[in-house]
Amino acid sequence: MQIEEHSSRLQRRRRRSGGAEAEAAAMGVMEKLKVFVVKEPVVAASCLIAGFGLFLPAVVRPILDSWETAEKVPPPPLNDVVAGVTGKKK
């Protein structure tokens, strides 16, 4: 009897469409996320801020580098830098 119940449950699961299973899984994730935000709002806000902190440099910097609107300024000679830091003149 128990084996028959188990096999009939498996058959019902197989009949479900793939979209329904994905939708059910997504709803489960969204519900867990809502519960997490309600229980731990500070941690959720920190995760959101961290997401922006990782996203912006990874995406914006390459975009800015690809534009290259201004010419690169050559660095000053090392002797001038050392002289300026130490206060010694040439």
N, C-alpha and C positions, 0 to 999 in steps of 0.2 A: 504494500500500500504506500509506504513512504517513498519507495523508488519511483512509483508512478506519479506521485505528486511532484517530485523533483524534476522528472523528465517533462511533465506538462508545463512547469514553470519555465524550464529552459526553452521549450518550443514557443511559449508566449514572448519571451525575450527576443528570440530570433526573428519573430514576426514584426517587431517594432522597426520602424524605419531608422536609418542612420541619423537623419535630421532631428528626429524626436529625442534620440539619446543625447546628441550634442546639445540640444536645447535644454534638456533636463540637467545636464552637467553644468552648463553655463548658469542656469538658475541657482544651482547649488553653490557655485562659486560666488555669485553675486550676493546670495543670502549670507554666506560666511563672511564676505567683505563688509556687509552692512552691520552684522553683529560685531565684528572686529572694531569698526569705527565707533559704534556705540559704547563698547566696553573700554576701548583704549583710544580716546580721541587724540591725546598728545602723541602717542606713538604713530598713529595713522598720519597726523600732520607732519611729523618728522620724516616719515617714509615719503610723503608727497614732496617735501622740500628736497630730500635727497635725490628723488627722481629727477627733479628739475636741475639739480646740481650736476647730475651725471649727463643729462640730455643736452643741456646748453653747450658745454665745451665740446662735446662729441659731434654736434651738428653745426653749430653756428661758426665755430673757428674755421673749419674747412671751407665753408661758404665764403667767409671774409678773405681767406687766403686765396681763393680762386679768382676773386675780383682783381686784386693787384692793381689798384687805381693809382697808387703813388710809387715813385721810384724808391728803392731801398737806399738808405743813407749808409755810407761806409762807416765802420767804427773808427774812432780816433786811434792814432798810434799808441801803443802801450806805454812808451816813454812819457807821453803827455799825461796819460792817466795816472801813472805812478808819481809824476811830478806834482800833479794837482792834489793827490791824496796826501802825500808826505809834506807838501808845502815848500818843497825845494824847487828853486827855479833852475833852468838849464844853465 
